[in-house]
Amino acid sequence: MVNEALPSKYRDYHRTMTKGEVDKVLADIAHNDPTKYREISHKLVQLGRETAFTEGTTLKLSDTLVPFDKADILKHVHDQETKILKDLKLTDDEKEKALNIIYGEVHSLILKQTYDTALKNNNPFAIQVKSKARGNPVQLAALMTTPGVYQDANDRTIPVFIDHSYAEGLDPHEFWAATYGARKGVISSKYSTRQAGALGKQFGTAVNTMVVTKDDCGTPYGVPMLAADRDNLGAVLARPAGNIPAGTVITKEVMAKIEKQGDDEIVVRSPMTCSLPEGLCKQCVGMREGGKFPPIGYHVGINAASALAERIAQTSLSAKHSGGQNDPAGKQVYSGFDVVNQLVQIPKTFPNRAAVSEIDGEVTKISPAPQGGMYVTVADKDHYIAPDLPVTVRVGDKLDRGDVLSEGILNPADTVYYKGLGEGRRYFTNRLTQAFRDSNYEVNRRNVEVLSRAMIDHVAVDEQTGLGQYLPGDIISYNALANSYKPRLDATMAEGKKAVGRYLEEPALHYTIGTQLTKKMVDTLNKHGVKSVLTHQEPVGFTPNMVGLTKVPSYTDDWMARLGSSYLESRLLQDVHRGAKSKLHSLNPLPALAKGTELGQHEEGEFTF
């Protein structure tokens, strides 16, 4: 019946039509046959209504019975609990971490076994979960086997492993523990939606100049991405991929050809490498909704910010349905709103900050630190590793500046400082996308790229005599500076090992002007066909500088545009002292709004407000 409602080219009589499959089919139709989308989706809705009315699902009390014998698993949990709690060598914090690991591993096992066994038995609850019509594996396990453990409103695990399912009925102490989870769900849905809304506004303010202003900036640069990443769909190849020429739009057919060629990475056009001093071009933005390039004036920034914020808000609203149950992951996963917020705000105190090497060199020694933790010695420099962050390198490893030494969250500002703006943008995009997905926020990487371009676009002038019209210490836009930057007269072309340690005078791939090249960077350039680059032996007159999300709008030369940022009093005083000016028609709508003049004016073929 479903296939009859679809055009012949979308029919498949061997697939299981889950919600995910429906989404894929509708996405293909929206991309390839947008004019038929409304008609086809209406047919599917009507089919669903008729089927729901004429056919029913029978649920029996026996469907809620435990699908397997869980006695041995529960005995293992309680034996481990007793062993950990009686261990006098462990501190309270260490006991809590050890218990969380046990709870996580066991809960993960129970989730899988419950779902697999129930599905094998054609249990109607499991079928609902598979179809994604209702529920999820966590809720299924809570109904049939055990909800595991709960967390309170402060995300602390309640140290009571629940032996019974909801269908079996909870003991009084188990029910009491579950009330903390219920409370967490209510509190999360209230506070998290407020936080998501505030963060969404900050996203919007930071990206409000990311508007499509030209057809093509003509840049030859791009960002290396995994060839199999489906988020590449719609992007434009920046460099040839085997027999596929640069400029090709990546479709499913193109991805299949690339996969057949065996390429593991491709270089794609991206907002992160768009060479326009302001705004973005169509080719770097790539195809968007409806399988078309966006028109001039399309506000890709606000569109991306809305998409990111909406995912956070939606997941926050669903938090009340989770009941505060513990993450089933057996290993440390940094996720949730706080981690996403941390990655974009770059606080001075950065929780769980991964240690990085400050120099190039070989790991010569790893030794205990007297105060706890470890020292990792790279060449002759010691790097301190906090006690709760395991070391991830070994003696003999060869490292570049900015390479990670421990577990934890790599601060994007560290990558920007040690590896340059280009590599910083790439890392930030991939890490923030991962943080979103680890937090169950489904996002498209290309939306994060737009945020990355807007946020990581600042350098600090460190030339004693200044740089052009800028003074030492000024924080300015890299893209605006790069557009007017002239390579130094004694800059030379370098290739291979001769380029290592030198500073880029022109961009290469995603690496930006002023980046000090390492061996790994040169290897990446060679891998993608960039054999020689223009370099200089001395640093340029500016240093990469990543600022937090809330501070991004304040680093603009337009004093009226800065009124949309924070710290208004100090900013206005600075602008008065400098005699700052405001451009009435620009990519920022605030000056035009403040003046009360017209919006959407086009000047000489370029879009401005």
C-alpha positions as CSV (number, residue, x, y, z in Angstrom):
1,M,0.0,0.0,0.0
2,V,2.9,2.3,0.8
3,N,4.6,1.6,-2.5
4,E,1.4,2.2,-4.4
5,A,1.3,5.7,-2.9
6,L,4.8,6.4,-4.2
7,P,6.0,7.1,-7.8
8,S,7.6,4.0,-9.3
9,K,11.2,5.1,-8.8
10,Y,10.8,5.4,-5.1
11,R,9.2,2.0,-4.6
12,D,11.1,-0.7,-2.7
13,Y,9.3,-4.0,-1.7
14,H,12.1,-5.2,0.5
15,R,12.5,-2.4,3.0
16,T,11.0,-2.1,6.5
17,M,9.1,1.2,6.5
18,T,10.2,2.6,9.9
19,K,10.1,6.4,10.6
20,G,13.7,6.6,9.5
21,E,12.9,5.1,6.1
22,V,9.9,7.4,5.7
23,D,12.1,10.4,6.4
24,K,14.7,9.2,3.8
25,V,12.0,8.7,1.2
26,L,10.4,12.1,1.8
27,A,13.8,13.8,1.8
28,D,14.6,12.2,-1.6
29,I,11.3,13.4,-3.0
30,A,11.8,16.9,-1.6
31,H,15.2,17.0,-3.2
32,N,14.5,15.4,-6.5
33,D,10.8,16.0,-7.1
34,P,9.8,19.0,-4.9
35,T,6.6,19.7,-6.9
36,K,5.3,16.2,-6.1
37,Y,6.2,16.4,-2.4
38,R,2.8,17.8,-1.2
39,E,0.8,15.3,-3.2
40,I,2.8,12.2,-2.1
41,S,3.1,13.2,1.6
42,H,-0.7,13.8,1.6
43,K,-1.2,10.3,0.2
44,L,1.0,8.8,2.9
45,V,-0.8,10.7,5.7
46,Q,-4.2,9.5,4.4
47,L,-2.9,5.9,4.2
48,G,-1.8,6.2,7.8
49,R,-5.2,7.5,9.0
50,E,-7.1,4.8,7.2
51,T,-4.9,2.0,8.5
52,A,-5.0,3.4,12.1
53,F,-8.8,3.4,11.8
54,T,-9.4,0.0,10.2
55,E,-6.6,-2.0,11.9
56,G,-5.7,-2.2,15.6
57,T,-2.9,-3.3,17.7
58,T,-3.6,-5.7,20.6
59,L,-1.6,-5.3,23.8
60,K,-1.7,-8.1,26.4
61,L,-0.5,-8.1,29.9
62,S,1.8,-10.9,28.9
63,D,3.6,-8.5,26.6
64,T,4.9,-6.7,29.6
65,L,6.6,-9.8,31.1
66,V,10.4,-9.8,31.5
67,P,11.7,-11.3,28.2
68,F,14.7,-13.1,29.7
69,D,16.1,-14.2,33.0
70,K,17.9,-11.2,34.6
71,A,18.9,-12.8,37.9
72,D,22.6,-13.3,37.0
73,I,22.9,-9.7,35.8
74,L,21.4,-8.3,38.9
75,K,23.6,-10.4,41.1
76,H,26.6,-9.2,39.2
77,V,25.6,-5.5,39.8
78,H,25.0,-6.0,43.5
79,D,28.3,-8.0,44.0
80,Q,30.2,-5.2,42.3
81,E,28.4,-2.5,44.4
82,T,29.4,-4.3,47.6
83,K,33.0,-4.7,46.4
84,I,33.3,-1.0,45.5
85,L,31.6,0.4,48.6
86,K,33.8,-1.7,50.9
87,D,37.1,-0.7,49.2
88,L,38.8,1.5,51.8
89,K,41.4,2.6,49.2
90,L,38.8,4.5,47.2
91,T,37.6,8.1,47.9
92,D,33.9,8.9,47.7
93,D,34.4,10.5,44.3
94,E,36.3,7.4,43.0
95,K,33.6,5.1,44.4
96,E,30.9,7.2,42.6
97,K,32.8,7.0,39.3
98,A,33.3,3.2,39.7
99,L,29.7,2.7,40.4
100,N,28.7,4.8,37.4
101,I,30.8,2.7,35.1
102,I,29.3,-0.6,36.4
103,Y,25.7,0.9,36.1
104,G,26.4,2.2,32.6
105,E,27.9,-1.1,31.3
106,V,25.1,-3.2,32.8
107,H,22.3,-0.9,31.7
108,S,23.7,-0.9,28.2
109,L,23.7,-4.7,28.2
110,I,20.1,-4.8,29.5
111,L,18.9,-2.3,26.9
112,K,20.2,-4.3,24.0
113,Q,19.1,-7.7,25.4
114,T,15.6,-6.4,26.2
115,Y,15.1,-4.9,22.8
116,D,16.6,-7.7,20.8
117,T,14.7,-10.4,22.7
118,A,11.4,-8.6,22.6
119,L,11.8,-7.9,18.9
120,K,12.6,-11.5,18.2
121,N,9.4,-12.5,20.0
122,N,7.4,-9.9,17.9
123,N,6.5,-8.0,21.1
124,P,4.2,-5.1,20.0
125,F,5.9,-2.7,22.3
126,A,9.3,-3.5,20.7
127,I,7.8,-3.1,17.3
128,Q,6.5,0.3,18.2
129,V,10.0,1.3,19.3
130,K,11.5,-0.1,16.1
131,S,9.1,1.9,14.0
132,K,9.8,5.0,16.1
133,A,6.1,5.4,16.4
134,R,6.2,5.5,20.2
135,G,8.9,5.1,22.8
136,N,12.6,4.2,22.8
137,P,14.8,1.3,24.0
138,V,15.3,3.0,27.4
139,Q,11.6,3.2,28.0
140,L,11.1,-0.3,26.8
141,A,13.7,-1.7,29.2
142,A,12.1,0.4,32.1
143,L,8.7,-1.2,31.3
144,M,9.9,-4.8,30.8
145,T,13.2,-5.4,32.7
146,T,14.6,-2.4,34.7
147,P,15.1,1.3,34.3
148,G,18.6,0.9,35.8
149,V,19.5,4.0,37.8
150,Y,18.2,7.5,38.0
151,Q,19.7,11.0,38.2
152,D,18.6,13.9,40.3
153,A,18.1,17.5,39.1
154,N,21.8,18.1,39.4
155,D,22.7,15.2,37.2
156,R,24.1,13.2,40.1
157,T,23.4,9.4,40.0
158,I,21.1,8.0,42.7
159,P,23.2,5.0,44.0
160,V,20.2,2.6,43.8
161,F,20.1,0.1,41.0
162,I,16.4,-0.7,40.3
163,D,15.9,-4.5,40.2
164,H,12.3,-4.4,39.0
165,S,10.5,-3.2,35.9
166,Y,7.5,-0.9,36.0
167,A,5.3,-3.9,35.0
168,E,6.6,-5.9,37.9
169,G,6.2,-3.0,40.3
170,L,8.9,-1.1,42.2
171,D,9.8,-1.7,45.8
172,P,9.3,1.4,48.1
173,H,13.0,2.3,48.0
174,E,13.1,1.9,44.3
175,F,10.0,4.1,43.8
176,W,11.6,6.7,46.1
177,A,14.7,6.8,43.9
178,A,12.5,7.1,40.8
179,T,10.9,10.2,42.2
180,Y,14.2,12.0,41.8
181,G,14.2,11.1,38.2
182,A,10.7,12.4,37.7
183,R,11.6,15.7,39.4
184,K,14.7,16.0,37.1
185,G,12.5,15.6,34.1
186,V,10.1,18.4,35.2
187,I,13.0,20.7,36.1
188,S,14.9,20.0,32.9
189,S,12.0,20.8,30.7
190,K,11.5,24.2,32.5
191,Y,15.1,25.4,32.8
192,S,16.6,23.8,29.6
193,T,14.0,25.4,27.3
194,R,14.9,28.7,28.7
195,Q,18.6,28.0,28.3
196,A,18.1,26.8,24.7
197,G,16.2,29.9,23.8
198,A,18.9,32.2,25.2
199,L,21.6,30.2,23.4
200,G,19.6,30.4,20.2
201,K,19.4,34.2,20.4
202,Q,23.2,34.3,20.8
203,F,23.6,32.1,17.8
204,G,21.4,34.5,15.8
205,T,23.3,37.6,16.9
206,A,26.6,36.1,16.1
207,V,25.7,35.0,12.5
208,N,23.5,37.9,11.5
209,T,26.0,39.0,8.8
210,M,26.2,35.5,7.2
211,V,24.1,36.5,4.1
212,V,24.6,35.2,0.6
213,T,26.0,38.2,-1.3
214,K,27.5,36.8,-4.5
215,D,27.2,33.8,-6.9
216,D,30.9,32.7,-6.5
217,C,33.8,34.1,-4.6
218,G,36.2,32.1,-6.9
219,T,38.2,30.6,-4.1
220,P,40.3,27.5,-4.9
221,Y,40.3,26.6,-1.2
222,G,38.2,24.1,0.7
223,V,38.1,21.8,3.8
224,P,39.0,18.1,3.9
225,M,36.1,16.0,5.0
226,L,35.4,12.3,5.3
227,A,34.2,11.2,1.9
228,A,31.4,9.0,3.4
229,D,29.9,11.8,5.5
230,R,26.3,12.3,4.3
231,D,26.4,15.9,5.4
232,N,28.5,16.5,2.3
233,L,25.4,16.2,0.1
234,G,24.8,19.5,-1.6
235,A,28.3,20.8,-1.0
236,V,30.6,21.6,-4.0
237,L,33.9,19.9,-4.6
238,A,36.8,22.3,-4.1
239,R,39.4,20.0,-5.6
240,P,39.0,17.0,-8.0
241,A,38.1,13.7,-6.4
242,G,39.6,11.1,-8.8
243,N,37.9,11.6,-12.1
244,I,35.3,13.9,-10.7
245,P,36.2,17.5,-11.4
246,A,36.2,20.4,-9.0
247,G,33.0,22.4,-9.0
248,T,30.8,19.2,-9.0
249,V,27.9,19.3,-6.7
250,I,27.9,16.3,-4.4
251,T,24.9,14.1,-4.9
252,K,24.2,10.5,-3.8
253,E,25.4,9.4,-7.2
254,V,28.6,11.4,-6.9
255,M,29.1,10.0,-3.4
256,A,28.7,6.5,-4.7
257,K,31.4,7.1,-7.4
258,I,33.8,8.6,-4.8
259,E,33.2,5.6,-2.6
260,K,33.9,3.2,-5.5
261,Q,37.2,5.1,-6.2
262,G,38.2,4.3,-2.6
263,D,38.8,7.9,-1.5
264,D,38.7,8.4,2.2
265,E,38.7,12.2,2.2
266,I,37.5,14.9,-0.2
267,V,38.0,18.6,-0.2
268,V,34.7,20.6,-0.3
269,R,33.8,24.3,-0.6
270,S,32.6,25.6,2.7
271,P,31.5,28.8,4.4
272,M,34.7,28.4,6.5
273,T,36.9,29.0,3.4
274,C,34.8,31.5,1.5
275,S,37.1,34.3,0.5
276,L,34.5,37.2,0.6
277,P,35.4,39.8,3.2
278,E,31.8,40.0,4.2
279,G,28.9,37.6,3.6
280,L,29.1,34.3,1.8
281,C,28.9,33.1,-1.8
282,K,26.4,30.6,-3.2
283,Q,29.1,28.0,-4.2
284,C,30.6,28.0,-0.7
285,V,27.2,27.7,1.0
286,G,26.2,24.9,-1.4
287,M,22.7,23.6,-2.2
288,R,20.2,24.1,0.5
289,E,16.4,23.4,0.8
290,G,14.7,22.1,-2.3
291,G,18.1,21.0,-3.9
292,K,18.9,24.5,-5.1
293,F,21.6,27.1,-4.5
294,P,20.2,29.9,-2.2
295,P,19.4,33.2,-3.9
296,I,21.3,36.5,-3.3
297,G,20.0,37.9,0.0
298,Y,19.3,34.5,1.6
299,H,20.1,34.7,5.3
300,V,22.0,31.4,5.6
301,G,23.3,32.5,9.1
302,I,19.8,32.9,10.7
303,N,18.6,29.8,9.0
304,A,21.6,27.8,10.4
305,A,21.2,29.3,13.9
306,S,17.5,28.5,14.0
307,A,18.1,24.9,13.0
308,L,20.7,24.5,15.7
309,A,18.7,26.2,18.4
310,E,15.5,24.3,17.5
311,R,17.2,20.9,18.0
312,I,18.4,21.9,21.5
313,A,14.9,23.2,22.4
314,Q,13.2,20.0,21.1
315,T,15.4,17.7,23.0
316,S,15.1,19.8,26.1
317,L,11.3,19.5,25.9
318,S,11.6,15.7,25.6
319,A,13.8,15.5,28.8
320,K,10.7,15.2,31.0
321,H,10.0,11.9,29.2
322,S,13.4,10.4,30.1
323,G,12.6,10.4,33.8
324,G,16.2,11.2,34.7
325,Q,17.6,7.8,33.8
326,N,21.3,7.4,33.7
327,D,23.3,7.4,30.4
328,P,23.8,3.8,29.4
329,A,27.3,4.5,28.0
330,G,30.0,2.6,29.8
331,K,32.7,5.2,29.0
332,Q,32.9,8.9,29.6
333,V,30.9,10.8,27.0
334,Y,30.9,14.6,27.2
335,S,27.4,15.6,26.1
336,G,24.4,17.7,27.0
337,F,23.5,21.3,26.9
338,D,26.4,22.3,29.2
339,V,29.0,20.8,26.9
340,V,27.6,22.4,23.8
341,N,27.4,25.8,25.6
342,Q,31.0,25.3,26.9
343,L,32.3,24.7,23.4
344,V,30.8,27.9,22.0
345,Q,31.3,30.2,25.1
346,I,35.0,29.3,25.7
347,P,34.9,30.1,29.5
348,K,38.2,31.0,31.2
349,T,37.7,28.0,33.5
350,F,37.1,25.2,30.9
351,P,35.8,22.1,32.7
352,N,37.5,18.8,31.7
353,R,40.0,20.6,29.5
354,A,42.2,18.2,27.6
355,A,45.9,19.0,27.9
356,V,47.8,19.8,24.7
357,S,51.4,20.0,23.7
358,E,52.8,23.6,23.6
359,I,55.7,22.6,21.4
360,D,56.6,20.3,18.5
361,G,58.7,17.3,19.6
362,E,58.8,13.7,20.9
363,V,57.4,12.5,24.2
364,T,60.5,11.7,26.2
365,K,59.0,10.9,29.6
366,I,55.7,10.3,31.5
367,S,56.0,10.5,35.2
368,P,53.7,11.0,38.3
369,A,53.3,14.5,39.6
370,P,53.8,15.1,43.3
371,Q,50.4,16.9,43.6
372,G,48.6,14.1,41.8
373,G,48.1,13.6,38.2
374,M,50.9,13.2,35.7
375,Y,53.7,15.1,33.9
376,V,54.1,14.4,30.1
377,T,57.5,15.7,28.9
378,V,57.6,16.7,25.2
379,A,61.2,17.4,24.2
380,D,62.4,19.2,27.4
381,K,59.1,20.8,28.4
382,D,56.8,19.4,31.1
383,H,53.0,19.4,30.6
384,Y,50.8,18.8,33.6
385,I,47.9,16.4,33.3
386,A,45.1,16.6,35.9
387,P,44.4,13.4,38.0
388,D,41.0,12.7,36.4
389,L,42.2,12.9,32.8
390,P,44.0,9.8,31.6
391,V,47.1,10.3,29.5
392,T,46.6,9.3,25.8
393,V,50.2,9.5,24.5
394,R,53.2,7.2,25.0
395,V,56.9,7.7,25.2
396,G,58.3,8.0,21.7
397,D,55.2,9.6,20.1
398,K,56.0,12.5,17.9
399,L,53.7,15.5,18.4
400,D,52.9,18.9,16.8
401,R,52.0,22.0,18.8
402,G,48.4,21.7,19.9
403,D,48.2,17.9,19.7
404,V,46.2,16.3,22.6
405,L,48.0,14.7,25.5
406,S,45.0,13.5,27.6
407,E,41.4,12.6,27.6
408,G,38.9,15.4,28.1
409,I,37.4,18.1,25.9
410,L,39.9,19.9,23.6
411,N,39.3,23.6,24.0
412,P,38.7,25.0,20.5
413,A,40.6,28.2,21.5
414,D,43.7,26.0,22.0
415,T,43.5,24.6,18.5
416,V,43.0,28.1,17.1
417,Y,46.0,29.4,19.0
418,Y,48.4,26.5,18.2
419,K,47.2,25.4,14.8
420,G,45.7,28.6,13.2
421,L,42.2,29.8,12.4
422,G,41.7,27.3,9.6
423,E,42.4,24.2,11.5
424,G,40.5,25.7,14.5
425,R,37.4,26.2,12.3
426,R,37.6,22.6,11.1
427,Y,38.1,21.2,14.6
428,F,35.3,23.4,16.1
429,T,32.9,22.3,13.4
430,N,33.6,18.6,13.9
431,R,33.7,18.7,17.7
432,L,30.6,20.8,18.1
433,T,28.7,18.5,15.6
434,Q,29.8,15.5,17.6
435,A,28.7,17.2,20.9
436,F,25.3,17.9,19.4
437,R,24.9,14.3,18.3
438,D,26.2,12.8,21.5
439,S,23.5,14.9,23.2
440,N,20.8,13.4,20.8
441,Y,20.5,16.8,19.0
442,E,20.3,15.8,15.3
443,V,22.1,18.5,13.3
444,N,23.6,18.9,9.9
445,R,27.4,19.7,10.0
446,R,27.0,22.3,7.3
447,N,24.9,24.5,9.6
448,V,27.7,24.3,12.2
449,E,30.1,25.4,9.5
450,V,28.3,28.7,9.2
451,L,28.5,29.3,12.9
452,S,32.2,28.4,12.8
453,R,32.9,30.9,10.1
454,A,31.1,33.7,12.1
455,M,32.7,32.8,15.4
456,I,36.3,32.0,14.5
457,D,37.2,35.1,12.5
458,H,39.3,37.1,14.8
459,V,43.0,37.9,15.1
460,A,44.9,40.1,17.6
461,V,47.3,42.6,16.0
462,D,50.8,42.2,17.6
463,E,53.0,44.3,15.4
464,Q,54.6,47.0,17.5
465,T,53.9,49.6,14.7
466,G,50.3,48.3,14.1
467,L,48.9,46.8,11.0
468,G,47.4,49.1,8.4
469,Q,44.8,51.2,10.2
470,Y,44.8,48.9,13.3
471,L,46.8,49.4,16.5
472,P,48.7,46.8,18.5
473,G,46.2,44.8,20.6
474,D,43.2,45.4,18.4
475,I,41.1,42.3,17.7
476,I,39.9,42.4,14.1
477,S,38.2,40.3,11.5
478,Y,40.6,37.9,9.8
479,N,38.5,37.7,6.6
480,A,38.5,41.4,6.2
481,L,42.2,41.6,6.9
482,A,43.0,38.6,4.6
483,N,41.2,40.4,1.7
484,S,43.7,43.3,1.8
485,Y,46.8,41.4,3.0
486,K,49.8,41.6,0.6
487,P,52.5,38.8,0.9
488,R,55.8,40.1,2.0
489,L,58.4,40.8,-0.7
490,D,60.8,38.1,0.5
491,A,58.2,35.4,0.7
492,T,59.1,32.2,-1.2
493,M,57.5,29.1,-2.5
494,A,58.2,26.0,-0.4
495,E,57.3,22.4,-0.7
496,G,57.6,19.2,1.3
497,K,59.9,19.3,4.3
498,K,61.2,22.8,3.3
499,A,57.8,24.2,4.2
500,V,57.7,22.7,7.8
501,G,58.1,25.5,10.4
502,R,57.5,28.3,8.0
503,Y,54.4,30.7,8.0
504,L,51.8,30.8,5.3
505,E,51.6,34.0,3.3
506,E,48.6,32.8,1.3
507,P,45.8,30.4,2.3
508,A,46.2,26.7,1.4
509,L,43.2,24.3,1.6
510,H,41.6,25.4,4.9
511,Y,44.8,26.7,6.5
512,T,44.8,30.4,6.9
513,I,47.5,33.2,6.5
514,G,50.0,33.2,9.3
515,T,49.7,29.4,10.1
516,Q,53.0,27.9,11.1
517,L,53.1,24.7,9.1
518,T,53.8,21.3,10.8
519,K,54.8,18.0,9.2
520,K,51.2,16.8,9.6
521,M,49.8,19.9,7.9
522,V,52.3,19.5,5.0
523,D,51.3,15.8,4.7
524,T,47.6,16.9,4.5
525,L,48.4,19.4,1.8
526,N,50.4,16.9,-0.3
527,K,47.6,14.3,0.1
528,H,45.2,16.7,-1.5
529,G,47.5,17.8,-4.3
530,V,48.9,21.0,-2.9
531,K,52.6,20.5,-3.5
532,S,54.0,24.0,-2.9
533,V,52.8,27.0,-0.8
534,L,53.9,30.6,-0.4
535,T,55.6,31.0,2.9
536,H,57.9,33.2,5.1
537,Q,60.4,32.3,7.8
538,E,59.0,35.0,10.2
539,P,55.5,35.2,11.8
540,V,53.0,37.6,10.4
541,G,51.9,40.6,12.4
542,F,48.8,39.0,14.0
543,T,47.9,36.1,16.2
544,P,44.8,33.9,15.9
545,N,42.3,34.7,18.6
546,M,39.0,32.8,19.3
547,V,36.4,34.8,21.3
548,G,33.3,33.3,22.9
549,L,29.9,33.4,21.3
550,T,28.5,36.3,23.4
551,K,31.5,38.5,22.5
552,V,31.5,37.9,18.7
553,P,29.1,40.8,17.9
554,S,31.1,43.3,19.8
555,Y,34.2,42.9,17.6
556,T,33.0,44.9,14.7
557,D,34.0,48.4,13.5
558,D,30.3,49.5,13.2
559,W,29.3,51.1,16.5
560,M,25.6,50.8,15.8
561,A,25.9,47.1,15.0
562,R,27.7,46.6,18.4
563,L,24.5,47.8,20.1
564,G,23.2,44.3,19.5
565,S,25.9,42.8,21.8
566,S,26.6,42.8,25.5
567,Y,28.6,45.2,27.6
568,L,27.0,48.2,26.0
569,E,28.4,50.9,28.3
570,S,32.0,50.0,27.9
571,R,31.6,49.5,24.1
572,L,30.0,52.9,23.6
573,L,32.8,54.6,25.6
574,Q,35.4,52.9,23.5
575,D,33.6,53.9,20.3
576,V,33.3,57.6,21.5
577,H,37.1,57.6,22.2
578,R,37.9,56.2,18.8
579,G,35.4,58.2,16.9
580,A,33.8,55.0,15.5
581,K,31.5,55.2,12.5
582,S,28.4,53.2,11.4
583,K,27.6,52.2,7.8
584,L,23.9,52.7,7.3
585,H,23.6,50.0,4.6
586,S,25.6,46.8,5.4
587,L,25.0,43.1,6.0
588,N,24.0,43.9,9.6
589,P,20.4,45.1,9.8
590,L,20.8,47.0,13.1
591,P,22.0,50.3,11.8
592,A,19.1,50.5,9.3
593,L,16.6,49.5,12.0
594,A,18.0,52.1,14.4
595,K,17.9,54.8,11.8
596,G,14.4,53.8,10.7
597,T,15.3,53.6,7.0
598,E,14.6,51.2,4.2
599,L,15.7,47.5,4.4
600,G,16.8,45.1,1.6
601,Q,18.5,47.7,-0.6
602,H,20.7,46.4,-3.4
603,E,23.7,48.5,-4.3
604,E,25.7,47.7,-7.4
605,G,24.5,44.1,-7.6
606,E,25.5,43.4,-4.0
607,F,23.0,42.7,-1.2
608,T,22.9,45.1,1.8
609,F,20.2,46.0,4.3
